[in-house]
Amino acid sequence: MNSNQDNLGAILEDANRHLNDGNMEQAISESSRALSIDPQNPYAYYIRGISYFNFRLYDESIRDLLKSIELEPTNAGAYSMIAGSYLNSSESENAIEYANYALQLNPEDSDAYSVRGLAYRNLGDVENAVADATAAIELDPEDSDAHKCRGGCYLFAGEFELAIRDLTKAIHINPRDKGAYASRGRAYFHFNNYEQAISDLSRAIRMDANHYPSLWTRAEVYLAIGSYPEAIMDSTTALKQVPTDTDCLVIRAQAYYHFGNADLSIKDCMAALAIDPQHTEAATILANAQQNPIRPPNAHTSDLPTRGLNANVSGSEPSEFCLTPPPPPPVPPVRTRRPIEERQTRSLSQPPPPPPPKKRQ
């Protein structure tokens, strides 16, 4: 019996080490081995759940973390990670609910505030999103997701200077965050700083050649400065991913018209109006293209380039809202059932947290 317990402890230590080293396959393998010895071990479920999260296998992550909570109800970190999985699964309401549970257990869980802030932002609740992001930053000034969340909210509210400040901080903390570059590029665009906007957006596209928000925003910037071939190429690449984006169709329609191709401009406007018959900008451009089909006098005369500024770019980053989970705490002794999370949690003598929502069908 003691031999099995010693072996279990060694396996959990290996799983924890693999998780910290970023070797998720081995972390999953070792935590699964631990569960074959002790199917009721909450720490093994916790490690495997975080590993699945890092693989973007969110259903599997939620399943294991729920089991960890069932066995260890005071683990605030598990609730926080479930909230992150729901957030990345575009289930913002569930993300908020689980973040609330995490914060009931640990009011100083900066990750839970950050996740909840991002979920509020997704739902358009800017006030609560800013409040949660600010709380997360106060608890952890190096939380790049919180800075990005608050910066995005300021951008939405038209507070471009504040947005640039927060997004610059997010980029300083995590220079590989393409979403932060995309948002800061849009903020610079609203400041009419087109050169810096293109620089930021191009940086995001170099990380991910198909990064949709960066592509259509850069197309809009190119349209504003009269670089119509580049605007057409970026909007075309974006529309391959989301063909029903009426605003992107309108950007390309304007670029086609100013480039001297009224027929393609009309085609894009009609496509936009078929999706949204009330799209006034599409209707205005359509009428103009139909009434004035002649190439404008200032139109470019060169053919569209066969390669654009986003050519020869490779590499991709994790999901836009892929939060970095907190590192797991040291492996507890096998026989104990103390809380797993390093941060302060409720003791077992206090009332248990509310029951989690029903699992998804």
C-alpha positions as CSV (number, residue, x, y, z in Angstrom):
1,M,0.0,0.0,0.0
2,N,2.7,2.4,0.9
3,S,4.6,1.4,-2.2
4,N,1.6,2.4,-4.3
5,Q,1.3,5.7,-2.5
6,D,5.0,6.5,-3.0
7,N,4.6,5.6,-6.7
8,L,1.5,7.8,-7.0
9,G,3.4,10.7,-5.4
10,A,6.3,10.3,-7.9
11,I,3.9,10.2,-10.8
12,L,2.1,13.3,-9.7
13,E,5.4,15.1,-9.3
14,D,6.3,14.1,-12.9
15,A,2.9,15.3,-14.2
16,N,3.4,18.6,-12.4
17,R,6.9,19.0,-13.8
18,H,5.7,18.3,-17.3
19,L,2.9,20.8,-16.9
20,N,5.3,23.5,-15.7
21,D,7.7,22.7,-18.6
22,G,4.9,23.1,-21.1
23,N,4.9,19.4,-22.1
24,M,1.2,18.9,-22.1
25,E,1.1,15.4,-23.7
26,Q,3.3,14.0,-20.9
27,A,1.4,15.9,-18.2
28,I,-1.8,14.3,-19.5
29,S,-0.2,10.9,-19.7
30,E,1.3,11.0,-16.2
31,S,-1.9,12.4,-14.6
32,S,-3.9,9.6,-16.3
33,R,-1.5,7.1,-14.9
34,A,-2.0,8.6,-11.4
35,L,-5.8,8.3,-11.9
36,S,-5.4,4.6,-12.8
37,I,-3.9,4.1,-9.3
38,D,-6.2,6.5,-7.5
39,P,-9.4,7.3,-9.4
40,Q,-10.5,9.8,-6.7
41,N,-7.3,12.0,-6.7
42,P,-8.4,15.6,-7.2
43,Y,-4.9,16.9,-7.9
44,A,-4.5,14.5,-10.9
45,Y,-7.8,15.7,-12.3
46,Y,-6.6,19.3,-11.8
47,I,-3.3,18.8,-13.6
48,R,-5.0,17.0,-16.5
49,G,-7.7,19.6,-16.7
50,I,-5.2,22.4,-17.0
51,S,-3.2,20.4,-19.6
52,Y,-6.4,20.0,-21.7
53,F,-7.0,23.7,-21.4
54,N,-3.5,24.4,-22.8
55,F,-4.3,22.1,-25.7
56,R,-7.6,24.1,-26.2
57,L,-9.6,20.9,-25.5
58,Y,-12.1,22.9,-23.4
59,D,-14.8,20.2,-23.1
60,E,-12.3,17.8,-21.7
61,S,-10.8,20.5,-19.4
62,I,-14.2,21.3,-18.0
63,R,-15.0,17.6,-17.4
64,D,-11.8,17.0,-15.4
65,L,-11.9,20.3,-13.5
66,L,-15.5,19.6,-12.5
67,K,-14.4,16.2,-11.1
68,S,-11.6,17.9,-9.3
69,I,-14.1,20.3,-7.7
70,E,-16.4,17.4,-6.7
71,L,-13.5,15.8,-4.8
72,E,-11.9,19.1,-3.6
73,P,-14.7,21.8,-3.3
74,T,-12.4,24.5,-1.9
75,N,-10.0,24.7,-5.0
76,A,-10.7,28.2,-6.3
77,G,-8.2,27.7,-9.0
78,A,-10.3,24.9,-10.6
79,Y,-13.3,27.2,-10.7
80,S,-11.2,29.9,-12.3
81,M,-9.8,27.5,-15.0
82,I,-13.4,26.3,-15.8
83,A,-14.4,29.9,-16.2
84,G,-11.5,30.3,-18.7
85,S,-12.5,27.2,-20.6
86,Y,-16.1,28.6,-21.0
87,L,-14.7,32.0,-22.0
88,N,-12.6,30.4,-24.8
89,S,-15.7,28.4,-25.8
90,S,-17.7,31.6,-26.3
91,E,-19.9,30.8,-23.4
92,S,-19.5,34.1,-21.5
93,E,-22.5,33.6,-19.2
94,N,-21.1,30.3,-17.8
95,A,-17.6,32.0,-17.6
96,I,-19.0,34.7,-15.4
97,E,-20.9,32.2,-13.2
98,Y,-17.8,30.1,-12.5
99,A,-15.6,33.2,-12.0
100,N,-18.1,34.2,-9.4
101,Y,-17.6,30.9,-7.6
102,A,-13.9,31.3,-7.7
103,L,-14.1,34.8,-6.2
104,Q,-16.4,33.6,-3.4
105,L,-13.7,31.1,-2.4
106,N,-10.8,33.5,-3.0
107,P,-11.6,37.2,-3.3
108,E,-8.0,37.9,-4.4
109,D,-8.0,35.6,-7.4
110,S,-6.8,38.0,-10.1
111,D,-7.3,35.4,-12.9
112,A,-11.0,35.1,-12.0
113,Y,-11.4,38.9,-12.2
114,S,-9.5,38.9,-15.5
115,V,-11.7,36.1,-17.0
116,R,-14.9,37.7,-15.8
117,G,-13.8,41.0,-17.2
118,L,-13.2,39.5,-20.6
119,A,-16.6,37.8,-20.4
120,Y,-18.4,41.0,-19.5
121,R,-16.6,42.7,-22.4
122,N,-17.8,40.0,-24.8
123,L,-21.4,40.7,-23.6
124,G,-21.0,44.4,-24.1
125,D,-21.0,45.3,-20.4
126,V,-18.2,47.8,-20.6
127,E,-18.6,49.2,-17.1
128,N,-18.3,45.8,-15.3
129,A,-15.6,44.7,-17.7
130,V,-13.5,47.8,-16.8
131,A,-14.2,47.3,-13.1
132,D,-13.1,43.7,-13.1
133,A,-10.0,44.3,-15.3
134,T,-9.0,47.1,-12.9
135,A,-9.4,44.8,-9.9
136,A,-7.3,42.2,-11.7
137,I,-4.5,44.7,-12.4
138,E,-4.5,46.0,-8.8
139,L,-4.0,42.4,-7.6
140,D,-1.5,41.5,-10.4
141,P,0.0,44.5,-12.3
142,E,1.6,42.0,-14.7
143,D,-1.7,40.5,-15.9
144,S,-1.5,41.1,-19.6
145,D,-5.0,39.8,-20.2
146,A,-6.5,42.3,-17.8
147,H,-4.6,45.2,-19.4
148,K,-5.8,44.0,-22.8
149,C,-9.4,43.7,-21.6
150,R,-9.4,47.2,-20.1
151,G,-7.7,48.6,-23.2
152,G,-10.3,47.0,-25.4
153,C,-13.1,48.5,-23.3
154,Y,-11.5,52.0,-23.5
155,L,-11.3,51.5,-27.3
156,F,-14.9,50.6,-27.5
157,A,-15.8,53.7,-25.4
158,G,-13.7,56.0,-27.6
159,E,-11.1,56.6,-24.9
160,F,-8.2,56.0,-27.3
161,E,-5.4,57.4,-25.3
162,L,-6.3,55.2,-22.3
163,A,-6.7,52.3,-24.7
164,I,-3.2,52.7,-26.1
165,R,-1.7,53.0,-22.6
166,D,-3.3,49.7,-21.4
167,L,-2.6,47.9,-24.7
168,T,1.0,49.0,-24.7
169,K,1.4,47.6,-21.2
170,A,-0.2,44.3,-22.3
171,I,2.3,44.1,-25.2
172,H,5.2,44.9,-22.9
173,I,4.2,42.0,-20.7
174,N,3.4,39.6,-23.6
175,P,5.0,40.7,-26.8
176,R,3.4,37.7,-28.6
177,D,-0.2,38.8,-28.0
178,K,-1.6,39.4,-31.5
179,G,-4.9,40.6,-30.1
180,A,-3.3,43.4,-28.2
181,Y,-1.4,44.5,-31.3
182,A,-4.7,44.4,-33.3
183,S,-6.6,46.5,-30.7
184,R,-3.8,49.0,-30.4
185,G,-3.6,49.3,-34.2
186,R,-7.3,50.2,-34.3
187,A,-6.7,52.8,-31.5
188,Y,-3.9,54.4,-33.5
189,F,-6.2,54.3,-36.6
190,H,-8.8,56.4,-34.7
191,F,-6.0,58.8,-33.7
192,N,-5.2,59.1,-37.5
193,N,-1.7,57.7,-36.8
194,Y,-1.9,55.5,-39.8
195,E,1.8,54.5,-39.9
196,Q,1.8,53.2,-36.4
197,A,-1.6,51.5,-37.0
198,I,-0.2,49.6,-40.0
199,S,2.9,48.7,-38.0
200,D,0.9,47.1,-35.2
201,L,-1.6,45.4,-37.4
202,S,1.2,44.0,-39.6
203,R,3.0,42.7,-36.5
204,A,-0.2,40.8,-35.6
205,I,-0.5,39.4,-39.1
206,R,3.1,38.3,-39.1
207,M,2.2,36.2,-36.1
208,D,-0.9,34.8,-37.8
209,A,-1.4,35.4,-41.5
210,N,-5.1,34.8,-41.1
211,H,-5.8,37.0,-38.1
212,Y,-9.2,38.2,-39.0
213,P,-9.5,41.4,-36.8
214,S,-6.1,42.6,-38.0
215,L,-6.8,41.9,-41.6
216,W,-10.0,43.9,-41.9
217,T,-8.7,46.7,-39.7
218,R,-5.6,47.0,-41.9
219,A,-7.8,47.0,-45.0
220,E,-9.7,49.9,-43.4
221,V,-6.5,51.8,-42.8
222,Y,-5.3,51.2,-46.3
223,L,-8.6,52.4,-47.6
224,A,-8.2,55.6,-45.6
225,I,-4.8,56.4,-47.0
226,G,-5.7,55.5,-50.6
227,S,-3.8,52.2,-50.8
228,Y,-6.6,50.5,-52.6
229,P,-4.9,47.4,-53.9
230,E,-3.7,46.6,-50.4
231,A,-7.1,47.3,-49.0
232,I,-8.6,44.9,-51.5
233,M,-6.1,42.1,-50.7
234,D,-6.6,42.3,-46.9
235,S,-10.4,42.5,-47.1
236,T,-10.4,39.5,-49.5
237,T,-8.3,37.4,-47.1
238,A,-10.6,38.4,-44.2
239,L,-13.7,37.6,-46.2
240,K,-12.4,34.1,-47.0
241,Q,-12.8,33.4,-43.2
242,V,-16.1,35.3,-42.6
243,P,-17.9,35.8,-46.0
244,T,-20.9,37.3,-44.3
245,D,-19.2,40.3,-42.8
246,T,-21.1,43.2,-44.3
247,D,-18.7,45.8,-43.0
248,C,-15.7,44.1,-44.6
249,L,-17.7,43.7,-47.9
250,V,-18.3,47.5,-47.8
251,I,-14.6,48.2,-47.2
252,R,-13.7,46.2,-50.3
253,A,-16.5,47.7,-52.3
254,Q,-15.1,51.2,-51.6
255,A,-11.6,50.1,-52.5
256,Y,-12.8,48.5,-55.7
257,Y,-14.7,51.7,-56.7
258,H,-11.8,54.0,-56.0
259,F,-9.5,51.6,-57.8
260,G,-11.7,52.0,-60.8
261,N,-13.7,48.7,-60.8
262,A,-17.3,49.8,-60.4
263,D,-18.6,46.3,-61.4
264,L,-16.9,44.6,-58.5
265,S,-17.9,47.4,-56.2
266,I,-21.5,46.9,-57.1
267,K,-21.2,43.2,-56.6
268,D,-19.9,43.6,-53.1
269,C,-22.5,46.1,-52.2
270,M,-25.3,43.9,-53.4
271,A,-23.8,41.0,-51.4
272,A,-23.8,43.1,-48.3
273,L,-27.4,44.3,-48.9
274,A,-28.5,40.7,-49.4
275,I,-27.2,39.9,-45.9
276,D,-28.4,43.2,-44.3
277,P,-31.0,45.1,-46.4
278,Q,-30.8,48.1,-44.0
279,H,-27.0,48.6,-44.5
280,T,-27.1,52.3,-45.4
281,E,-23.5,52.6,-46.3
282,A,-23.7,49.7,-48.8
283,A,-26.8,51.3,-50.3
284,T,-25.0,54.7,-50.7
285,I,-21.9,53.2,-52.3
286,L,-24.1,51.0,-54.6
287,A,-26.0,54.0,-55.8
288,N,-22.8,56.0,-56.4
289,A,-21.2,53.1,-58.3
290,Q,-24.3,52.6,-60.5
291,Q,-24.6,56.4,-61.3
292,N,-20.9,57.1,-61.7
293,P,-19.3,53.9,-63.1
294,I,-16.5,55.8,-64.8
295,R,-13.0,55.3,-63.3
296,P,-12.5,58.3,-60.9
297,P,-9.7,60.7,-62.2
298,N,-7.4,59.9,-59.3
299,A,-7.7,56.1,-59.5
300,H,-4.6,54.0,-59.7
301,T,-3.8,52.7,-63.2
302,S,-1.6,49.7,-62.2
303,D,-3.0,46.2,-62.0
304,L,-3.7,44.6,-58.6
305,P,-0.4,43.2,-57.2
306,T,-0.1,39.4,-57.1
307,R,1.4,39.6,-53.6
308,G,0.5,41.8,-50.7
309,L,2.2,43.0,-47.5
310,N,0.8,39.9,-45.8
311,A,2.6,37.4,-48.0
312,N,5.3,35.1,-46.7
313,V,4.0,35.3,-43.2
314,S,3.8,32.2,-41.0
315,G,3.2,31.2,-37.5
316,S,0.1,31.5,-35.3
317,E,-0.7,32.3,-31.7
318,P,-3.2,30.8,-29.3
319,S,-6.8,31.8,-29.1
320,E,-7.6,35.5,-28.8
321,F,-8.7,35.0,-25.3
322,C,-6.3,32.2,-24.4
323,L,-5.5,33.1,-20.8
324,T,-2.3,31.8,-19.3
325,P,-3.3,29.6,-16.4
326,P,-1.6,30.0,-13.0
327,P,1.2,27.5,-12.4
328,P,0.0,24.5,-10.4
329,P,1.1,24.4,-6.7
330,P,3.5,21.8,-5.4
331,V,2.2,18.3,-5.2
332,P,0.5,17.7,-1.9
333,P,1.1,14.5,0.1
334,V,-1.0,11.7,-1.3
335,R,-3.0,11.1,1.8
336,T,-4.0,14.7,2.5
337,R,-7.1,16.5,1.2
338,R,-5.9,20.1,1.8
339,P,-6.8,22.8,-0.7
340,I,-4.7,22.6,-3.9
341,E,-4.6,26.3,-4.9
342,E,-1.6,28.2,-3.6
343,R,-3.7,31.4,-3.0
344,Q,-5.8,31.7,0.1
345,T,-9.0,29.6,0.0
346,R,-11.8,28.8,2.4
347,S,-11.0,26.3,5.1
348,L,-13.1,23.1,5.2
349,S,-14.9,24.4,8.3
350,Q,-16.5,27.2,6.3
351,P,-19.7,26.8,4.3
352,P,-19.1,25.1,0.9
353,P,-19.4,27.1,-2.3
354,P,-22.6,27.1,-4.2
355,P,-23.2,24.1,-6.5
356,P,-21.8,24.5,-10.0
357,P,-24.2,25.1,-12.9
358,K,-25.4,22.0,-14.8
359,K,-22.9,20.5,-17.2
360,R,-23.4,21.2,-20.8
361,Q,-25.4,18.5,-22.7
